[in-house]
Amino acid sequence: MAWLWNSWEEYVDVVHPVALDSPQRVRLSQRESWFEAEHSLYKAIHDLEEKSQALAMASQKLGEKIYADAQAKNAQGAAPQPEAAGHAAPEKEEGNVVDAEYTEVKDKKSA
């Protein structure tokens, strides 16, 4: 959205002074037409920004609903089984077993 506002502001900054300061070069009807078009574009950008925000809010609400439904489904015990998805079931823990690699370090003492 920012690039739309920036483009509009750059254009207005260039053309607006010419339309206001050059009455001898620009007829009144042309200036009025330009100001109407400028205002129309401003409203369109503003409306687009509001509609984009509304879409973002609706998308967020939809995402929250999907997440809440998934949580409710998991809470009811209907979680997908890993075997069904082609994954192996996690192995059960067997006490406090630790699997680690090590290297033996010998002290070199000079005599």
VMD Tcl script that builds the backbone (N, CA, C; Angstrom):
set m [mol new atoms 333]
animate dup $m
set s [atomselect $m all]
$s set {name element resname resid chain x y z} {
  {N N MET 1 A 0.812 -1.186 0.000}
  {CA C MET 1 A 0.000 0.000 0.000}
  {C C MET 1 A 0.861 1.256 0.000}
  {N N ALA 2 A 2.001 1.163 0.662}
  {CA C ALA 2 A 2.856 2.354 0.794}
  {C C ALA 2 A 3.298 2.877 -0.572}
  {N N TRP 3 A 3.583 1.983 -1.488}
  {CA C TRP 3 A 4.048 2.448 -2.798}
  {C C TRP 3 A 2.948 3.214 -3.533}
  {N N LEU 4 A 1.668 2.851 -3.305}
  {CA C LEU 4 A 0.577 3.606 -3.923}
  {C C LEU 4 A 0.522 5.026 -3.377}
  {N N TRP 5 A 0.615 5.116 -2.039}
  {CA C TRP 5 A 0.597 6.451 -1.428}
  {C C TRP 5 A 1.802 7.260 -1.886}
  {N N ASN 6 A 2.965 6.643 -1.938}
  {CA C ASN 6 A 4.169 7.359 -2.354}
  {C C ASN 6 A 4.065 7.836 -3.796}
  {N N SER 7 A 3.534 6.984 -4.664}
  {CA C SER 7 A 3.368 7.374 -6.071}
  {C C SER 7 A 2.403 8.540 -6.189}
  {N N TRP 8 A 1.303 8.454 -5.458}
  {CA C TRP 8 A 0.309 9.526 -5.505}
  {C C TRP 8 A 0.906 10.829 -4.984}
  {N N GLU 9 A 1.615 10.759 -3.861}
  {CA C GLU 9 A 2.209 11.966 -3.286}
  {C C GLU 9 A 3.252 12.578 -4.205}
  {N N GLU 10 A 4.084 11.752 -4.842}
  {CA C GLU 10 A 5.091 12.269 -5.768}
  {C C GLU 10 A 4.424 12.980 -6.939}
  {N N TYR 11 A 3.391 12.379 -7.477}
  {CA C TYR 11 A 2.688 12.975 -8.613}
  {C C TYR 11 A 2.045 14.295 -8.205}
  {N N VAL 12 A 1.365 14.282 -7.059}
  {CA C VAL 12 A 0.690 15.493 -6.586}
  {C C VAL 12 A 1.708 16.586 -6.285}
  {N N ASP 13 A 2.836 16.220 -5.700}
  {CA C ASP 13 A 3.866 17.220 -5.382}
  {C C ASP 13 A 4.395 17.917 -6.632}
  {N N VAL 14 A 4.412 17.214 -7.738}
  {CA C VAL 14 A 4.907 17.796 -8.982}
  {C C VAL 14 A 3.819 18.609 -9.681}
  {N N VAL 15 A 2.635 18.049 -9.794}
  {CA C VAL 15 A 1.578 18.672 -10.598}
  {C C VAL 15 A 0.797 19.729 -9.815}
  {N N HIS 16 A 0.595 19.522 -8.543}
  {CA C HIS 16 A -0.225 20.432 -7.737}
  {C C HIS 16 A 0.276 21.886 -7.791}
  {N N PRO 17 A 1.564 22.149 -7.579}
  {CA C PRO 17 A 2.022 23.538 -7.657}
  {C C PRO 17 A 1.813 24.159 -9.033}
  {N N VAL 18 A 1.982 23.358 -10.065}
  {CA C VAL 18 A 1.784 23.878 -11.421}
  {C C VAL 18 A 0.327 24.255 -11.628}
  {N N ALA 19 A -0.585 23.422 -11.143}
  {CA C ALA 19 A -2.011 23.693 -11.306}
  {C C ALA 19 A -2.428 24.928 -10.523}
  {N N LEU 20 A -1.824 25.151 -9.372}
  {CA C LEU 20 A -2.193 26.306 -8.553}
  {C C LEU 20 A -1.506 27.592 -8.986}
  {N N ASP 21 A -0.243 27.504 -9.354}
  {CA C ASP 21 A 0.555 28.698 -9.594}
  {C C ASP 21 A 0.575 29.166 -11.038}
  {N N SER 22 A -0.067 28.442 -11.916}
  {CA C SER 22 A -0.005 28.813 -13.334}
  {C C SER 22 A -1.393 29.048 -13.916}
  {N N PRO 23 A -2.158 29.993 -13.365}
  {CA C PRO 23 A -3.502 30.192 -13.912}
  {C C PRO 23 A -3.483 30.695 -15.351}
  {N N GLN 24 A -2.429 31.399 -15.738}
  {CA C GLN 24 A -2.376 31.883 -17.112}
  {C C GLN 24 A -2.101 30.753 -18.099}
  {N N ARG 25 A -1.409 29.693 -17.663}
  {CA C ARG 25 A -1.100 28.575 -18.562}
  {C C ARG 25 A -2.139 27.463 -18.494}
  {N N VAL 26 A -2.807 27.327 -17.356}
  {CA C VAL 26 A -3.775 26.243 -17.172}
  {C C VAL 26 A -5.147 26.867 -16.945}
  {N N ARG 27 A -6.087 26.541 -17.792}
  {CA C ARG 27 A -7.430 27.090 -17.654}
  {C C ARG 27 A -8.097 26.547 -16.401}
  {N N LEU 28 A -9.060 27.280 -15.896}
  {CA C LEU 28 A -9.776 26.907 -14.681}
  {C C LEU 28 A -10.453 25.552 -14.835}
  {N N SER 29 A -11.049 25.284 -15.974}
  {CA C SER 29 A -11.735 23.995 -16.178}
  {C C SER 29 A -10.740 22.837 -16.126}
  {N N GLN 30 A -9.543 23.050 -16.649}
  {CA C GLN 30 A -8.522 22.005 -16.609}
  {C C GLN 30 A -8.048 21.770 -15.173}
  {N N ARG 31 A -7.881 22.856 -14.404}
  {CA C ARG 31 A -7.462 22.695 -13.013}
  {C C ARG 31 A -8.532 21.979 -12.208}
  {N N GLU 32 A -9.792 22.340 -12.410}
  {CA C GLU 32 A -10.877 21.678 -11.686}
  {C C GLU 32 A -10.946 20.201 -12.035}
  {N N SER 33 A -10.763 19.894 -13.306}
  {CA C SER 33 A -10.765 18.504 -13.750}
  {C C SER 33 A -9.627 17.740 -13.086}
  {N N TRP 34 A -8.449 18.373 -13.014}
  {CA C TRP 34 A -7.305 17.716 -12.391}
  {C C TRP 34 A -7.556 17.500 -10.905}
  {N N PHE 35 A -8.100 18.494 -10.209}
  {CA C PHE 35 A -8.366 18.361 -8.781}
  {C C PHE 35 A -9.409 17.279 -8.508}
  {N N GLU 36 A -10.404 17.162 -9.368}
  {CA C GLU 36 A -11.405 16.103 -9.213}
  {C C GLU 36 A -10.763 14.723 -9.376}
  {N N ALA 37 A -9.908 14.596 -10.381}
  {CA C ALA 37 A -9.217 13.322 -10.609}
  {C C ALA 37 A -8.279 13.013 -9.436}
  {N N GLU 38 A -7.605 14.017 -8.921}
  {CA C GLU 38 A -6.718 13.839 -7.767}
  {C C GLU 38 A -7.512 13.349 -6.558}
  {N N HIS 39 A -8.641 13.989 -6.306}
  {CA C HIS 39 A -9.474 13.590 -5.173}
  {C C HIS 39 A -10.035 12.178 -5.366}
  {N N SER 40 A -10.426 11.862 -6.575}
  {CA C SER 40 A -10.951 10.527 -6.878}
  {C C SER 40 A -9.891 9.456 -6.631}
  {N N LEU 41 A -8.666 9.724 -7.056}
  {CA C LEU 41 A -7.575 8.774 -6.847}
  {C C LEU 41 A -7.274 8.630 -5.358}
  {N N TYR 42 A -7.289 9.750 -4.632}
  {CA C TYR 42 A -7.052 9.709 -3.184}
  {C C TYR 42 A -8.097 8.830 -2.501}
  {N N LYS 43 A -9.359 9.015 -2.864}
  {CA C LYS 43 A -10.428 8.200 -2.272}
  {C C LYS 43 A -10.267 6.728 -2.624}
  {N N ALA 44 A -9.901 6.441 -3.870}
  {CA C ALA 44 A -9.729 5.050 -4.301}
  {C C ALA 44 A -8.613 4.370 -3.515}
  {N N ILE 45 A -7.499 5.064 -3.318}
  {CA C ILE 45 A -6.387 4.485 -2.552}
  {C C ILE 45 A -6.815 4.280 -1.109}
  {N N HIS 46 A -7.506 5.258 -0.550}
  {CA C HIS 46 A -7.980 5.146 0.834}
  {C C HIS 46 A -8.960 3.972 0.972}
  {N N ASP 47 A -9.881 3.840 0.033}
  {CA C ASP 47 A -10.841 2.724 0.059}
  {C C ASP 47 A -10.124 1.380 -0.077}
  {N N LEU 48 A -9.143 1.324 -0.955}
  {CA C LEU 48 A -8.379 0.088 -1.149}
  {C C LEU 48 A -7.644 -0.291 0.133}
  {N N GLU 49 A -7.100 0.695 0.810}
  {CA C GLU 49 A -6.405 0.436 2.074}
  {C C GLU 49 A -7.378 -0.113 3.122}
  {N N GLU 50 A -8.566 0.486 3.218}
  {CA C GLU 50 A -9.569 0.004 4.169}
  {C C GLU 50 A -10.005 -1.423 3.834}
  {N N LYS 51 A -10.206 -1.712 2.566}
  {CA C LYS 51 A -10.636 -3.052 2.159}
  {C C LYS 51 A -9.529 -4.079 2.391}
  {N N SER 52 A -8.284 -3.674 2.204}
  {CA C SER 52 A -7.162 -4.575 2.481}
  {C C SER 52 A -7.093 -4.898 3.964}
  {N N GLN 53 A -7.321 -3.906 4.803}
  {CA C GLN 53 A -7.326 -4.131 6.246}
  {C C GLN 53 A -8.479 -5.045 6.642}
  {N N ALA 54 A -9.645 -4.852 6.034}
  {CA C ALA 54 A -10.793 -5.716 6.323}
  {C C ALA 54 A -10.502 -7.155 5.906}
  {N N LEU 55 A -9.854 -7.327 4.767}
  {CA C LEU 55 A -9.484 -8.665 4.310}
  {C C LEU 55 A -8.482 -9.307 5.267}
  {N N ALA 56 A -7.517 -8.532 5.732}
  {CA C ALA 56 A -6.536 -9.061 6.680}
  {C C ALA 56 A -7.217 -9.489 7.980}
  {N N MET 57 A -8.151 -8.701 8.455}
  {CA C MET 57 A -8.872 -9.050 9.689}
  {C C MET 57 A -9.701 -10.320 9.486}
  {N N ALA 58 A -10.387 -10.416 8.358}
  {CA C ALA 58 A -11.188 -11.610 8.073}
  {C C ALA 58 A -10.292 -12.841 7.958}
  {N N SER 59 A -9.139 -12.686 7.346}
  {CA C SER 59 A -8.193 -13.800 7.219}
  {C C SER 59 A -7.694 -14.238 8.591}
  {N N GLN 60 A -7.434 -13.271 9.455}
  {CA C GLN 60 A -6.985 -13.599 10.802}
  {C C GLN 60 A -8.070 -14.355 11.563}
  {N N LYS 61 A -9.310 -13.901 11.458}
  {CA C LYS 61 A -10.426 -14.580 12.131}
  {C C LYS 61 A -10.573 -16.007 11.599}
  {N N LEU 62 A -10.432 -16.174 10.298}
  {CA C LEU 62 A -10.525 -17.503 9.689}
  {C C LEU 62 A -9.410 -18.403 10.208}
  {N N GLY 63 A -8.205 -17.881 10.274}
  {CA C GLY 63 A -7.084 -18.651 10.804}
  {C C GLY 63 A -7.302 -19.045 12.249}
  {N N GLU 64 A -7.846 -18.133 13.045}
  {CA C GLU 64 A -8.140 -18.449 14.452}
  {C C GLU 64 A -9.171 -19.565 14.554}
  {N N LYS 65 A -10.173 -19.531 13.692}
  {CA C LYS 65 A -11.224 -20.552 13.703}
  {C C LYS 65 A -10.646 -21.916 13.319}
  {N N ILE 66 A -9.825 -21.940 12.289}
  {CA C ILE 66 A -9.202 -23.196 11.852}
  {C C ILE 66 A -8.327 -23.750 12.965}
  {N N TYR 67 A -7.560 -22.881 13.613}
  {CA C TYR 67 A -6.692 -23.310 14.700}
  {C C TYR 67 A -7.513 -23.844 15.867}
  {N N ALA 68 A -8.597 -23.137 16.227}
  {CA C ALA 68 A -9.450 -23.577 17.338}
  {C C ALA 68 A -10.099 -24.924 17.015}
  {N N ASP 69 A -10.539 -25.116 15.783}
  {CA C ASP 69 A -11.130 -26.401 15.387}
  {C C ASP 69 A -10.106 -27.527 15.484}
  {N N ALA 70 A -8.878 -27.255 15.069}
  {CA C ALA 70 A -7.826 -28.276 15.142}
  {C C ALA 70 A -7.519 -28.619 16.600}
  {N N GLN 71 A -7.490 -27.605 17.452}
  {CA C GLN 71 A -7.236 -27.845 18.870}
  {C C GLN 71 A -8.360 -28.664 19.494}
  {N N ALA 72 A -9.604 -28.341 19.145}
  {CA C ALA 72 A -10.747 -29.078 19.684}
  {C C ALA 72 A -10.711 -30.532 19.208}
  {N N LYS 73 A -10.361 -30.732 17.961}
  {CA C LYS 73 A -10.287 -32.076 17.410}
  {C C LYS 73 A -9.207 -32.887 18.124}
  {N N ASN 74 A -8.058 -32.271 18.374}
  {CA C ASN 74 A -6.979 -32.947 19.089}
  {C C ASN 74 A -7.354 -33.226 20.534}
  {N N ALA 75 A -8.091 -32.344 21.141}
  {CA C ALA 75 A -8.505 -32.535 22.533}
  {C C ALA 75 A -9.492 -33.691 22.658}
  {N N GLN 76 A -10.238 -33.976 21.614}
  {CA C GLN 76 A -11.205 -35.072 21.635}
  {C C GLN 76 A -10.541 -36.409 21.332}
  {N N GLY 77 A -9.262 -36.402 21.117}
  {CA C GLY 77 A -8.551 -37.650 20.850}
  {C C GLY 77 A -8.588 -38.064 19.399}
  {N N ALA 78 A -8.931 -37.182 18.537}
  {CA C ALA 78 A -8.994 -37.513 17.118}
  {C C ALA 78 A -7.731 -37.065 16.397}
  {N N ALA 79 A -6.624 -37.059 17.108}
  {CA C ALA 79 A -5.361 -36.662 16.485}
  {C C ALA 79 A -4.968 -37.695 15.433}
  {N N PRO 80 A -4.395 -37.251 14.325}
  {CA C PRO 80 A -3.993 -38.200 13.288}
  {C C PRO 80 A -2.892 -39.124 13.802}
  {N N GLN 81 A -2.971 -40.382 13.425}
  {CA C GLN 81 A -1.982 -41.369 13.832}
  {C C GLN 81 A -0.757 -41.239 12.944}
  {N N PRO 82 A 0.434 -41.233 13.539}
  {CA C PRO 82 A 1.641 -41.073 12.717}
  {C C PRO 82 A 1.825 -42.194 11.707}
  {N N GLU 83 A 1.407 -43.421 12.047}
  {CA C GLU 83 A 1.564 -44.530 11.103}
  {C C GLU 83 A 0.720 -44.301 9.853}
  {N N ALA 84 A -0.433 -43.677 10.023}
  {CA C ALA 84 A -1.323 -43.450 8.892}
  {C C ALA 84 A -0.727 -42.443 7.921}
  {N N ALA 85 A 0.104 -41.567 8.435}
  {CA C ALA 85 A 0.705 -40.551 7.575}
  {C C ALA 85 A 2.017 -41.031 6.969}
  {N N GLY 86 A 2.398 -42.288 7.222}
  {CA C GLY 86 A 3.623 -42.824 6.647}
  {C C GLY 86 A 4.832 -42.604 7.528}
  {N N HIS 87 A 4.615 -42.178 8.765}
  {CA C HIS 87 A 5.714 -41.964 9.692}
  {C C HIS 87 A 5.727 -43.096 10.712}
  {N N ALA 88 A 6.892 -43.440 11.164}
  {CA C ALA 88 A 7.008 -44.474 12.187}
  {C C ALA 88 A 6.597 -43.891 13.536}
  {N N ALA 89 A 6.029 -44.722 14.368}
  {CA C ALA 89 A 5.631 -44.282 15.697}
  {C C ALA 89 A 6.877 -44.022 16.526}
  {N N PRO 90 A 6.856 -43.001 17.373}
  {CA C PRO 90 A 8.031 -42.744 18.199}
  {C C PRO 90 A 8.247 -43.880 19.192}
  {N N GLU 91 A 9.511 -44.186 19.430}
  {CA C GLU 91 A 9.825 -45.268 20.348}
  {C C GLU 91 A 9.556 -44.821 21.777}
  {N N LYS 92 A 9.183 -45.791 22.615}
  {CA C LYS 92 A 8.932 -45.476 24.012}
  {C C LYS 92 A 10.253 -45.280 24.726}
  {N N GLU 93 A 10.238 -44.379 25.714}
  {CA C GLU 93 A 11.439 -44.163 26.509}
  {C C GLU 93 A 11.668 -45.341 27.432}
  {N N GLU 94 A 12.897 -45.687 27.607}
  {CA C GLU 94 A 13.251 -46.797 28.491}
  {C C GLU 94 A 14.111 -46.258 29.628}
  {N N GLY 95 A 13.503 -45.685 30.600}
  {CA C GLY 95 A 14.232 -45.177 31.753}
  {C C GLY 95 A 15.046 -43.948 31.404}
  {N N ASN 96 A 16.187 -43.815 32.059}
  {CA C ASN 96 A 17.081 -42.677 31.837}
  {C C ASN 96 A 18.263 -43.088 30.984}
  {N N VAL 97 A 18.011 -43.616 29.829}
  {CA C VAL 97 A 19.061 -44.075 28.939}
  {C C VAL 97 A 19.545 -42.894 28.105}
  {N N VAL 98 A 20.869 -42.733 28.055}
  {CA C VAL 98 A 21.458 -41.658 27.270}
  {C C VAL 98 A 22.386 -42.287 26.246}
  {N N ASP 99 A 22.222 -41.923 25.018}
  {CA C ASP 99 A 23.080 -42.413 23.951}
  {C C ASP 99 A 24.041 -41.291 23.595}
  {N N ALA 100 A 25.314 -41.524 23.794}
  {CA C ALA 100 A 26.288 -40.469 23.543}
  {C C ALA 100 A 27.557 -41.056 22.944}
  {N N GLU 101 A 28.281 -40.229 22.228}
  {CA C GLU 101 A 29.571 -40.615 21.693}
  {C C GLU 101 A 30.647 -39.935 22.523}
  {N N TYR 102 A 31.774 -40.585 22.635}
  {CA C TYR 102 A 32.860 -39.984 23.406}
  {C C TYR 102 A 34.184 -40.376 22.796}
  {N N THR 103 A 35.215 -39.611 23.137}
  {CA C THR 103 A 36.578 -39.929 22.752}
  {C C THR 103 A 37.447 -39.925 23.999}
  {N N GLU 104 A 38.359 -40.844 24.033}
  {CA C GLU 104 A 39.232 -40.953 25.196}
  {C C GLU 104 A 40.400 -40.005 25.013}
  {N N VAL 105 A 40.679 -39.238 26.041}
  {CA C VAL 105 A 41.785 -38.300 25.991}
  {C C VAL 105 A 42.813 -38.760 27.014}
  {N N LYS 106 A 44.022 -38.987 26.563}
  {CA C LYS 106 A 45.093 -39.412 27.459}
  {C C LYS 106 A 45.927 -38.214 27.826}
  {N N ASP 107 A 46.254 -38.136 29.124}
  {CA C ASP 107 A 47.097 -37.049 29.596}
  {C C ASP 107 A 48.541 -37.315 29.209}
  {N N LYS 108 A 49.176 -36.338 28.656}
  {CA C LYS 108 A 50.589 -36.447 28.305}
  {C C LYS 108 A 51.368 -35.659 29.348}
  {N N LYS 109 A 52.006 -36.387 30.238}
  {CA C LYS 109 A 52.794 -35.726 31.276}
  {C C LYS 109 A 54.264 -35.860 30.922}
  {N N SER 110 A 54.939 -34.750 30.997}
  {CA C SER 110 A 56.377 -34.815 30.717}
  {C C SER 110 A 57.146 -35.223 31.965}
  {N N ALA 111 A 58.134 -36.060 31.799}
  {CA C ALA 111 A 58.886 -36.616 32.926}
  {C C ALA 111 A 60.123 -35.854 33.213}
}
mol reanalyze $m
mol bondsrecalc $m
mol representation Tube
mol addrep $m
